[in-house]
């Protein structure tokens, strides 16, 4: 039979373990640690394999890829224009340092250009959003069609697999073991910490 002091000591030990675990979880979820985890994950990636995968996706879905590329190019052009406008405004402001009236006009002109740029950016973003939504819905329809086709093919393949499994059960077991091992090697390892 345990005494109340032993039970309280056990409760305090469990609380301290839980506090340490919560502090570690909070530390791991800070933006700095998440960023470090992301960088370390990216450093382990084999870029060649993902470049081939990206190229195959671009070939398979050319319209959404083209729309994404056009959107990114538009944003880059807009950023270059904004920087050029800012440099032009800065030059005008430095030239107009001696005159308060000229300085006020330059500030007003810069505000107008920034407002125009903001409106232009909003319009371009709306157009890009509409195009992307259309491409997404088209992609979803294609994916649905592909899923239906894959389902039909799987049903047909299931019948032939069952026939083969009945005819040659040892070969079917070996194939299933190989597929399971391949899938097990594809799953990333997860680190767990036990207390």
N, CA, C and O of each residue as an XYZ file, in Angstrom:
780
protein
N       0.845     -1.191      0.000
C       0.000      0.000      0.000
C       0.884      1.246      0.000
O       1.782      1.376      0.832
N       0.631      2.146     -0.923
C       1.455      3.352     -1.018
C       0.892      4.446     -0.136
O      -0.316      4.542      0.080
N       1.781      5.252      0.358
C       1.352      6.364      1.211
C       0.967      7.540      0.334
O       1.246      7.558     -0.865
N       0.332      8.509      0.939
C      -0.099      9.690      0.183
C       1.102     10.491     -0.305
O       1.025     11.117     -1.362
N       2.217     10.490      0.442
C       3.419     11.205     -0.008
C       3.992     10.553     -1.268
O       4.437     11.249     -2.181
N       3.981      9.215     -1.317
C       4.482      8.512     -2.505
C       3.604      8.814     -3.716
O       4.112      9.019     -4.819
N       2.291      8.842     -3.512
C       1.365      9.151     -4.609
C       1.582     10.578     -5.094
O       1.604     10.824     -6.301
N       1.745     11.535     -4.157
C       1.989     12.927     -4.545
C       3.316     13.062     -5.287
O       3.420     13.813     -6.256
N       4.344     12.317     -4.816
C       5.640     12.354     -5.507
C       5.499     11.816     -6.929
O       6.076     12.370     -7.865
N       4.732     10.735     -7.094
C       4.497     10.154     -8.417
C       3.760     11.152     -9.317
O       4.104     11.305    -10.489
N       2.754     11.824     -8.772
C       2.002     12.832     -9.533
C       2.918     13.981     -9.938
O       2.850     14.452    -11.074
N       3.784     14.444     -9.014
C       4.720     15.532     -9.333
C       5.705     15.106    -10.416
O       6.038     15.901    -11.295
N       6.178     13.852    -10.360
C       7.098     13.355    -11.381
C       6.418     13.331    -12.750
O       7.010     13.739    -13.750
N       5.172     12.852    -12.790
C       4.425     12.797    -14.053
C       4.176     14.198    -14.583
O       4.298     14.437    -15.784
N       3.824     15.136    -13.692
C       3.605     16.529    -14.116
C       4.877     17.128    -14.699
O       4.831     17.811    -15.722
N       6.020     16.874    -14.050
C       7.272     17.440    -14.569
C       7.604     16.843    -15.930
O       8.104     17.548    -16.806
N       7.331     15.544    -16.123
C       7.555     14.932    -17.434
C       6.637     15.548    -18.480
O       7.064     15.834    -19.599
N       5.373     15.751    -18.112
C       4.426     16.364    -19.055
C       4.845     17.789    -19.376
O       4.755     18.209    -20.530
N       5.306     18.551    -18.368
C       5.766     19.921    -18.617
C       6.956     19.923    -19.569
O       7.025     20.740    -20.487
N       7.899     18.996    -19.342
C       9.066     18.927    -20.231
C       8.642     18.577    -21.652
O       9.160     19.140    -22.616
N       7.702     17.651    -21.776
C       7.217     17.267    -23.103
C       6.529     18.441    -23.792
O       6.764     18.691    -24.975
N       5.686     19.159    -23.065
C       4.991     20.316    -23.649
C       5.968     21.410    -24.039
O       5.797     22.047    -25.078
N       6.993     21.639    -23.221
C       7.992     22.650    -23.571
C       8.747     22.252    -24.833
O       9.033     23.093    -25.686
N       9.067     20.971    -24.946
C       9.755     20.517    -26.147
C       8.869     20.659    -27.379
O       9.347     21.051    -28.443
N       7.583     20.342    -27.243
C       6.648     20.497    -28.368
C       6.536     21.963    -28.760
O       6.555     22.292    -29.946
N       6.418     22.853    -27.763
C       6.350     24.289    -28.058
C       7.614     24.751    -28.766
O       7.549     25.544    -29.704
N       8.769     24.255    -28.317
C      10.035     24.628    -28.942
C      10.086     24.152    -30.389
O      10.527     24.888    -31.271
N       9.639     22.933    -30.634
C       9.667     22.391    -31.993
C       8.692     23.095    -32.919
O       8.884     23.083    -34.135
N       7.650     23.709    -32.372
C       6.647     24.383    -33.202
C       6.919     25.870    -33.373
O       6.104     26.574    -33.969
N       8.049     26.371    -32.863
C       8.392     27.766    -33.094
C       8.748     27.945    -34.566
O       9.223     27.003    -35.200
N       8.529     29.126    -35.117
C       8.838     29.349    -36.537
C      10.302     29.037    -36.879
O      10.587     28.496    -37.948
N      11.216     29.373    -35.983
C      12.629     29.117    -36.252
C      12.886     27.615    -36.409
O      13.572     27.198    -37.342
N      12.340     26.803    -35.501
C      12.561     25.364    -35.575
C      11.855     24.747    -36.781
O      12.400     23.856    -37.433
N      10.645     25.220    -37.077
C       9.954     24.728    -38.273
C      10.748     25.056    -39.530
O      10.841     24.241    -40.448
N      11.322     26.261    -39.565
C      12.135     26.665    -40.706
C      13.377     25.778    -40.804
O      13.731     25.326    -41.893
N      14.039     25.529    -39.673
C      15.220     24.658    -39.682
C      14.866     23.242    -40.132
O      15.605     22.633    -40.906
N      13.730     22.714    -39.646
C      13.305     21.380    -40.072
C      13.053     21.357    -41.572
O      13.428     20.402    -42.252
N      12.413     22.414    -42.094
C      12.159     22.482    -43.534
C      13.448     22.524    -44.331
O      13.567     21.848    -45.353
N      14.418     23.312    -43.876
C      15.704     23.399    -44.578
C      16.428     22.055    -44.531
O      16.987     21.610    -45.533
N      16.415     21.410    -43.357
C      17.097     20.118    -43.269
C      16.391     19.076    -44.137
O      17.048     18.212    -44.718
N      15.066     19.148    -44.231
C      14.345     18.222    -45.108
C      14.705     18.466    -46.570
O      14.886     17.523    -47.341
N      14.809     19.755    -46.946
C      15.163     20.072    -48.328
C      16.586     19.629    -48.656
O      16.873     19.257    -49.794
N      17.485     19.667    -47.654
C      18.864     19.273    -47.933
C      18.975     17.778    -48.187
O      19.929     17.335    -48.827
N      18.023     16.989    -47.701
C      18.073     15.547    -47.906
C      17.392     15.123    -49.206
O      17.456     13.950    -49.571
N      16.756     16.031    -49.898
C      16.013     15.685    -51.115
C      16.989     15.483    -52.272
O      17.937     16.249    -52.444
N      16.745     14.464    -53.040
C      17.513     14.243    -54.258
C      16.855     15.066    -55.360
O      15.775     14.729    -55.846
N      17.525     16.149    -55.746
C      16.924     17.102    -56.673
C      16.670     16.505    -58.049
O      15.696     16.872    -58.705
N      17.513     15.604    -58.494
C      17.328     15.015    -59.822
C      16.016     14.271    -59.923
O      15.307     14.377    -60.923
N      15.692     13.513    -58.879
C      14.455     12.728    -58.889
C      13.245     13.665    -58.956
O      12.295     13.400    -59.692
N      13.280     14.754    -58.191
C      12.137     15.660    -58.181
C      12.079     16.530    -59.429
O      11.000     16.966    -59.832
N      13.229     16.786    -60.044
C      13.215     17.529    -61.302
C      12.540     16.701    -62.389
O      11.775     17.237    -63.190
N      12.817     15.405    -62.421
C      12.169     14.524    -63.399
C      10.666     14.469    -63.137
O       9.863     14.512    -64.068
N      10.295     14.373    -61.860
C       8.875     14.352    -61.498
C       8.198     15.658    -61.899
O       7.091     15.641    -62.436
N       8.853     16.787    -61.644
C       8.285     18.082    -62.017
C       8.134     18.186    -63.527
O       7.123     18.693    -64.013
N       9.128     17.712    -64.276
C       9.042     17.763    -65.738
C       7.881     16.915    -66.248
O       7.183     17.304    -67.184
N       7.681     15.754    -65.624
C       6.561     14.915    -66.071
C       5.223     15.573    -65.734
O       4.271     15.458    -66.506
N       5.138     16.258    -64.595
C       3.899     16.968    -64.255
C       3.642     18.120    -65.228
O       2.504     18.366    -65.626
N       4.707     18.818    -65.605
C       4.548     19.924    -66.558
C       4.071     19.405    -67.917
O       3.255     20.046    -68.578
N       4.587     18.235    -68.332
C       4.130     17.654    -69.603
C       2.695     17.170    -69.505
O       1.922     17.282    -70.456
N       2.346     16.630    -68.340
C       1.015     16.064    -68.170
C      -0.051     17.162    -68.055
O      -1.164     16.997    -68.555
N       0.281     18.274    -67.404
C      -0.694     19.350    -67.190
C      -0.117     20.666    -67.721
O       0.311     21.508    -66.932
N      -0.098     20.854    -69.028
C       0.551     22.043    -69.582
C      -0.211     23.348    -69.313
O       0.418     24.381    -69.082
N      -1.540     23.324    -69.337
C      -2.303     24.568    -69.148
C      -2.138     25.145    -67.748
O      -1.798     26.321    -67.625
N      -2.364     24.367    -66.680
C      -2.148     24.943    -65.345
C      -0.708     25.386    -65.136
O      -0.462     26.381    -64.455
N       0.247     24.662    -65.709
C       1.650     25.041    -65.571
C       1.907     26.372    -66.277
O       2.599     27.245    -65.754
N       1.339     26.508    -67.470
C       1.521     27.759    -68.215
C       0.876     28.926    -67.469
O       1.457     30.008    -67.393
N      -0.314     28.714    -66.923
C      -0.976     29.787    -66.170
C      -0.164     30.172    -64.943
O      -0.025     31.357    -64.639
N       0.366     29.196    -64.244
C       1.198     29.495    -63.066
C       2.447     30.259    -63.485
O       2.846     31.207    -62.810
N       3.068     29.859    -64.591
C       4.253     30.556    -65.077
C       3.957     31.988    -65.482
O       4.738     32.893    -65.189
N       2.822     32.198    -66.161
C       2.433     33.553    -66.562
C       2.169     34.414    -65.327
O       2.539     35.588    -65.291
N       1.529     33.825    -64.320
C       1.245     34.579    -63.099
C       2.530     34.996    -62.396
O       2.667     36.137    -61.955
N       3.463     34.069    -62.297
C       4.742     34.388    -61.651
C       5.488     35.450    -62.456
O       6.059     36.378    -61.884
N       5.484     35.315    -63.781
C       6.153     36.317    -64.615
C       5.508     37.691    -64.444
O       6.204     38.705    -64.383
N       4.179     37.721    -64.369
C       3.488     38.998    -64.147
C       3.864     39.621    -62.819
O       4.051     40.835    -62.731
N       3.976     38.802    -61.787
C       4.379     39.329    -60.480
C       5.810     39.859    -60.510
O       6.107     40.875    -59.883
N       6.692     39.180    -61.231
C       8.073     39.647    -61.335
C       8.120     40.979    -62.070
O       8.818     41.900    -61.647
N       7.380     41.083    -63.171
C       7.345     42.339    -63.928
C       6.796     43.468    -63.055
O       7.318     44.583    -63.066
N       5.743     43.171    -62.303
C       5.164     44.173    -61.424
C       6.159     44.610    -60.354
O       6.249     45.797    -60.041
N       6.909     43.657    -59.788
C       7.900     44.000    -58.773
C       9.001     44.874    -59.366
O       9.463     45.814    -58.719
N       9.425     44.567    -60.602
C      10.455     45.384    -61.260
C       9.932     46.788    -61.506
O      10.647     47.766    -61.290
N       8.693     46.892    -61.955
C       8.104     48.218    -62.185
C       8.006     49.027    -60.890
O       8.324     50.216    -60.854
N       7.557     48.352    -59.828
C       7.451     49.052    -58.539
C       8.815     49.543    -58.063
O       8.937     50.648    -57.535
N       9.840     48.712    -58.256
C      11.180     49.133    -57.847
C      11.659     50.312    -58.689
O      12.258     51.251    -58.164
N      11.395     50.263    -60.002
C      11.791     51.381    -60.871
C      11.052     52.645    -60.473
O      11.641     53.726    -60.440
N       9.755     52.519    -60.167
C       8.986     53.692    -59.734
C       9.546     54.247    -58.429
O       9.655     55.461    -58.258
N       9.903     53.338    -57.499
C      10.443     53.791    -56.222
C      11.765     54.511    -56.427
O      12.012     55.531    -55.782
N      12.628     54.004    -57.315
C      13.905     54.655    -57.587
C      13.691     56.012    -58.241
O      14.393     56.974    -57.930
N      12.725     56.090    -59.143
C      12.423     57.349    -59.799
C      11.908     58.370    -58.787
O      12.294     59.538    -58.819
N      11.037     57.919    -57.893
C      10.512     58.819    -56.867
C      11.635     59.265    -55.938
O      11.690     60.433    -55.553
N      12.525     58.354    -55.576
C      13.644     58.721    -54.699
C      14.548     59.752    -55.360
O      15.005     60.692    -54.709
N      14.811     59.572    -56.679
C      15.620     60.561    -57.396
C      14.934     61.919    -57.419
O      15.562     62.957    -57.206
N      13.640     61.888    -57.680
C      12.899     63.157    -57.713
C      12.896     63.812    -56.339
O      13.016     65.032    -56.224
N      12.758     62.997    -55.299
C      12.752     63.560    -53.942
C      14.105     64.160    -53.594
O      14.166     65.216    -52.964
N      15.188     63.507    -53.991
C      16.509     64.058    -53.683
C      16.768     65.341    -54.475
O      17.421     66.255    -53.973
N      16.262     65.415    -55.704
C      16.416     66.632    -56.503
C      15.562     67.771    -55.944
O      15.920     68.943    -56.060
N      14.438     67.415    -55.343
C      13.511     68.439    -54.861
C      13.722     68.771    -53.393
O      12.856     69.394    -52.778
N      14.846     68.372    -52.817
C      15.069     68.581    -51.387
C      15.059     70.069    -51.028
O      14.678     70.420    -49.912
N      15.459     70.931    -51.926
C      15.521     72.359    -51.620
C      14.165     73.042    -51.640
O      14.016     74.119    -51.063
N      13.193     72.456    -52.277
C      11.911     73.137    -52.446
C      10.800     72.310    -51.826
O      10.594     71.159    -52.212
N      10.086     72.876    -50.876
C       8.993     72.182    -50.192
C       7.832     71.915    -51.144
O       7.210     70.856    -51.066
N       7.534     72.833    -52.022
C       6.413     72.663    -52.950
C       6.694     71.511    -53.924
O       5.811     70.697    -54.193
N       7.884     71.446    -54.435
C       8.237     70.361    -55.352
C       8.233     69.022    -54.623
O       7.850     67.998    -55.189
N       8.657     69.041    -53.379
C       8.658     67.827    -52.579
C       7.235     67.324    -52.361
O       6.981     66.123    -52.459
N       6.320     68.219    -52.070
C       4.929     67.841    -51.860
C       4.330     67.252    -53.133
O       3.615     66.253    -53.067
N       4.608     67.851    -54.291
C       4.116     67.321    -55.556
C       4.685     65.933    -55.837
O       3.969     65.054    -56.318
N       5.959     65.732    -55.541
C       6.581     64.433    -55.784
C       5.952     63.357    -54.897
O       5.734     62.226    -55.333
N       5.670     63.721    -53.671
C       5.028     62.759    -52.769
C       3.634     62.409    -53.271
O       3.240     61.242    -53.251
N       2.888     63.409    -53.720
C       1.555     63.160    -54.262
C       1.610     62.261    -55.495
O       0.809     61.338    -55.641
N       2.565     62.543    -56.375
C       2.705     61.722    -57.581
C       3.082     60.284    -57.216
O       2.581     59.336    -57.821
N       3.955     60.126    -56.236
C       4.354     58.775    -55.811
C       3.157     58.028    -55.232
O       2.976     56.839    -55.497
N       2.348     58.715    -54.448
C       1.155     58.074    -53.881
C       0.206     57.633    -54.990
O      -0.337     56.529    -54.950
N       0.009     58.509    -55.986
C      -0.873     58.147    -57.090
C      -0.337     56.929    -57.846
O      -1.097     56.026    -58.192
N       0.964     56.908    -58.097
C       1.537     55.775    -58.816
C       1.412     54.487    -57.997
O       1.141     53.417    -58.542
N       1.612     54.604    -56.693
C       1.463     53.423    -55.841
C       0.018     52.922    -55.830
O      -0.232     51.717    -55.855
N      -0.931     53.866    -55.793
C      -2.334     53.467    -55.843
C      -2.662     52.810    -57.181
O      -3.368     51.803    -57.234
N      -2.142     53.393    -58.259
C      -2.354     52.794    -59.578
C      -1.736     51.392    -59.642
O      -2.336     50.460    -60.177
N      -0.543     51.263    -59.094
C       0.112     49.944    -59.080
C      -0.691     48.948    -58.255
O      -0.834     47.787    -58.638
N      -1.208     49.400    -57.136
C      -2.009     48.514    -56.284
C      -3.265     48.071    -57.029
O      -3.629     46.895    -56.991
N      -3.932     49.013    -57.710
C      -5.134     48.650    -58.462
C      -4.795     47.693    -59.609
O      -5.521     46.733    -59.865
N      -3.698     47.967    -60.282
C      -3.275     47.086    -61.369
C      -2.958     45.696    -60.835
O      -3.319     44.694    -61.453
N      -2.292     45.631    -59.703
C      -1.974     44.343    -59.089
C      -3.249     43.603    -58.691
O      -3.349     42.392    -58.883
N      -4.216     44.323    -58.142
C      -5.478     43.687    -57.751
C      -6.200     43.133    -58.981
O      -6.752     42.033    -58.940
N      -6.193     43.908    -60.085
C      -6.839     43.424    -61.303
C      -6.134     42.189    -61.857
O      -6.784     41.217    -62.243
N      -4.815     42.231    -61.893
C      -4.068     41.081    -62.401
C      -4.260     39.859    -61.511
O      -4.367     38.734    -61.998
N      -4.302     40.091    -60.212
C      -4.513     38.971    -59.292
C      -5.902     38.368    -59.503
O      -6.063     37.149    -59.444
N      -6.907     39.215    -59.750
C      -8.252     38.709    -60.011
C      -8.302     37.872    -61.277
O      -8.925     36.810    -61.309
N      -7.637     38.362    -62.323
C      -7.605     37.611    -63.577
C      -6.873     36.278    -63.374
O      -7.327     35.232    -63.837
N      -5.740     36.335    -62.679
C      -4.978     35.100    -62.434
C      -5.788     34.127    -61.587
O      -5.759     32.920    -61.825
N      -6.511     34.649    -60.598
C      -7.326     33.795    -59.735
C      -8.427     33.118    -60.549
O      -8.692     31.928    -60.375
N      -9.071     33.883    -61.444
C     -10.128     33.302    -62.266
C      -9.568     32.225    -63.200
O     -10.171     31.166    -63.371
N      -8.408     32.509    -63.800
C      -7.793     31.509    -64.688
C      -7.393     30.264    -63.914
O      -7.588     29.141    -64.378
N      -6.835     30.474    -62.740
C      -6.415     29.336    -61.928
C      -7.608     28.513    -61.476
O      -7.533     27.285    -61.421
N      -8.718     29.185    -61.149
C      -9.922     28.449    -60.745
C     -10.445     27.610    -61.916
O     -10.863     26.467    -61.733
N     -10.418     28.183    -63.104
C     -10.854     27.425    -64.279
C      -9.939     26.237    -64.540
O     -10.402     25.138    -64.843
N      -8.642     26.468    -64.422
C      -7.689     25.373    -64.635
C      -7.842     24.311    -63.562
O      -7.715     23.118    -63.841
N      -8.113     24.737    -62.337
C      -8.278     23.780    -61.244
C      -9.496     22.908    -61.466
O      -9.443     21.692    -61.286
N     -10.611     23.547    -61.863
C     -11.818     22.751    -62.091
C     -11.608     21.790    -63.270
O     -12.079     20.653    -63.240
N     -10.898     22.254    -64.304
C     -10.588     21.368    -65.420
C      -9.707     20.213    -64.967
O      -9.915     19.068    -65.367
N      -8.728     20.520    -64.133
C      -7.852     19.472    -63.608
C      -8.605     18.486    -62.738
O      -8.335     17.285    -62.762
N      -9.558     19.005    -61.964
C     -10.342     18.119    -61.104
C     -11.214     17.193    -61.943
O     -11.377     16.018    -61.613
N     -11.778     17.727    -63.036
C     -12.582     16.882    -63.917
C     -11.716     15.791    -64.542
O     -12.128     14.635    -64.637
N     -10.497     16.179    -64.971
C      -9.591     15.179    -65.544
C      -9.227     14.128    -64.507
O      -9.186     12.934    -64.802
N      -8.964     14.591    -63.283
C      -8.606     13.643    -62.219
C      -9.761     12.704    -61.929
O      -9.554     11.515    -61.683
N     -10.992     13.238    -61.956
C     -12.157     12.392    -61.715
C     -12.295     11.343    -62.815
O     -12.578     10.176    -62.545
N     -12.090     11.780    -64.062
C     -12.152     10.834    -65.175
C     -11.065      9.764    -65.046
O     -11.315      8.579    -65.264
N      -9.855     10.205    -64.688
C      -8.757      9.254    -64.524
C      -9.036      8.290    -63.378
O      -8.720      7.103    -63.468
N      -9.628      8.798    -62.300
C      -9.937      7.927    -61.160
C     -10.979      6.887    -61.549
O     -10.870      5.723    -61.164
N     -11.984      7.298    -62.306
C     -12.993      6.337    -62.767
C     -12.371      5.286    -63.664
O     -12.657      4.096    -63.530
N     -11.522      5.724    -64.576
C     -10.844      4.781    -65.464
C      -9.944      3.842    -64.675
O      -9.896      2.643    -64.947
N      -9.231      4.391    -63.697
C      -8.350      3.552    -62.872
C      -9.163      2.554    -62.068
O      -8.747      1.407    -61.904
N     -10.304      2.969    -61.568
C     -11.164      2.053    -60.813
C     -11.624      0.895    -61.671
O     -11.613     -0.256    -61.233
N     -12.031      1.201    -62.904
C     -12.450      0.124    -63.801
C     -11.296     -0.828    -64.095
O     -11.468     -2.047    -64.108
N     -10.128     -0.257    -64.327
C      -8.976     -1.111    -64.614
C      -8.588     -1.938    -63.395
O      -8.176     -3.090    -63.528
N      -8.718     -1.348    -62.203
C      -8.411     -2.102    -60.982
C      -9.381     -3.260    -60.791
O      -8.984     -4.351    -60.381
N     -10.654     -3.018    -61.089
C     -11.628     -4.114    -60.969
C     -11.290     -5.242    -61.939
O     -11.371     -6.421    -61.594
N     -10.908     -4.859    -63.168
C     -10.525     -5.881    -64.133
C      -9.254     -6.605    -63.687
O      -9.153     -7.827    -63.793
N      -8.295     -5.840    -63.190
C      -7.040     -6.449    -62.736
C      -7.278     -7.318    -61.512
O      -6.617     -8.343    -61.342
N      -8.222     -6.917    -60.650
C      -8.526     -7.713    -59.458
C      -9.005     -9.100    -59.837
O      -8.626    -10.082    -59.200
N      -9.820     -9.192    -60.850
C     -10.300    -10.499    -61.303
C      -9.150    -11.361    -61.805
O      -9.093    -12.555    -61.508
N      -8.231    -10.764    -62.567
C      -7.110    -11.560    -63.069
C      -6.136    -11.915    -61.951
O      -5.513    -12.975    -62.001
N      -5.990    -11.050    -60.936
C      -5.126    -11.356    -59.794
C      -5.712    -12.514    -59.005
O      -4.987    -13.414    -58.583
N      -7.028    -12.493    -58.804
C      -7.651    -13.601    -58.074
C      -7.466    -14.914    -58.833
O      -7.207    -15.951    -58.224
N      -7.597    -14.872    -60.140
C      -7.407    -16.079    -60.947
C      -5.973    -16.589    -60.803
O      -5.748    -17.789    -60.649
N      -5.000    -15.664    -60.853
C      -3.608    -16.061    -60.719
C      -3.324    -16.589    -59.308
O      -2.575    -17.552    -59.144
N      -3.927    -15.955    -58.288
C      -3.699    -16.382    -56.908
C      -4.240    -17.788    -56.684
O      -3.651    -18.575    -55.942
N      -5.343    -18.097    -57.313
C      -5.890    -19.456    -57.179
C      -5.018    -20.477    -57.918
O      -4.825    -21.600    -57.451
N      -4.499    -20.070    -59.071
C      -3.720    -20.993    -59.881
C      -2.302    -21.167    -59.327
O      -1.777    -22.281    -59.310
N      -1.680    -20.069    -58.873
C      -0.303    -20.129    -58.380
C      -0.194    -19.337    -57.077
O       0.260    -18.193    -57.103
N      -0.594    -19.906    -55.945
C      -0.609    -19.161    -54.688
C       0.777    -18.780    -54.183
O       0.915    -17.732    -53.552
N       1.787    -19.564    -54.426
C       3.134    -19.248    -53.948
C       3.673    -18.022    -54.680
O       4.246    -17.127    -54.060
N       3.486    -17.984    -56.007
C       3.948    -16.828    -56.782
C       3.200    -15.574    -56.358
O       3.794    -14.501    -56.254
N       1.894    -15.704    -56.111
C       1.111    -14.538    -55.685
C       1.594    -14.043    -54.330
O       1.666    -12.833    -54.113
N       1.927    -14.950    -53.411
C       2.442    -14.553    -52.101
C       3.778    -13.846    -52.227
O       4.016    -12.856    -51.535
N       4.650    -14.328    -53.090
C       5.955    -13.692    -53.291
C       5.800    -12.292    -53.859
O       6.493    -11.365    -53.440
N       4.893    -12.138    -54.811
C       4.651    -10.813    -55.392
C       4.095     -9.868    -54.334
O       4.527     -8.718    -54.257
N       3.154    -10.320    -53.522
C       2.578     -9.479    -52.467
C       3.644     -9.084    -51.457
O       3.650     -7.946    -50.987
N       4.549    -10.003    -51.110
C       5.634     -9.695    -50.180
C       6.563     -8.646    -50.767
O       6.994     -7.738    -50.056
N       6.879     -8.754    -52.057
C       7.750     -7.766    -52.709
C       7.099     -6.394    -52.741
O       7.762     -5.386    -52.498
N       5.811     -6.346    -53.036
C       5.100     -5.059    -53.066
C       5.067     -4.455    -51.676
O       5.279     -3.252    -51.526
N       4.808     -5.257    -50.659
C       4.780     -4.751    -49.281
C       6.131     -4.218    -48.856
O       6.207     -3.170    -48.215
N       7.207     -4.924    -49.202
C       8.547     -4.456    -48.845
C       8.870     -3.141    -49.549
O       9.455     -2.237    -48.953
N       8.482     -3.042    -50.830
C       8.719     -1.806    -51.575
C       7.983     -0.645    -50.923
O       8.558      0.428    -50.744
N       6.740     -0.842    -50.571
C       5.973      0.221    -49.920
C       6.562      0.577    -48.565
O       6.571      1.749    -48.191
N       7.050     -0.402    -47.825
C       7.643     -0.134    -46.517
C       8.897      0.716    -46.652
O       9.158      1.575    -45.809
N       9.681      0.483    -47.710
C      10.881      1.292    -47.907
C      10.550      2.707    -48.367
O      11.359      3.616    -48.180
N       9.385      2.911    -48.962
C       8.978      4.237    -49.442
C       8.457      5.122    -48.320
O       8.469      6.346    -48.453
N       8.011      4.548    -47.244
C       7.445      5.329    -46.141
C       8.594      5.944    -45.355
O       9.499      5.222    -44.936
N       8.585      7.284    -45.140
C       9.680      7.910    -44.393
C       9.647      7.485    -42.929
O       8.589      7.229    -42.354
N      10.838      7.418    -42.351
C      10.909      7.004    -40.945
C      10.441      8.145    -40.051
O      10.606      9.317    -40.388
N       9.868      7.801    -38.932
C       9.359      8.788    -37.977
C      10.115      8.596    -36.677
O      10.186      7.491    -36.139
N      10.683      9.693    -36.177
C      11.385      9.588    -34.899
C      10.383      9.770    -33.785
O       9.563     10.688    -33.801
N      10.464      8.879    -32.818
C       9.582      8.968    -31.664
C      10.427      9.020    -30.424
O      11.480      8.387    -30.346
N       9.972      9.764    -29.468
C      10.704      9.871    -28.214
C       9.806      9.331    -27.116
O       8.706      9.839    -26.899
N      10.262      8.327    -26.441
C       9.470      7.690    -25.392
C      10.008      8.128    -24.037
O      11.211      8.301    -23.843
N       9.080      8.301    -23.116
C       9.482      8.661    -21.745
C       9.204      7.509    -20.835
O       9.465      7.593    -19.635
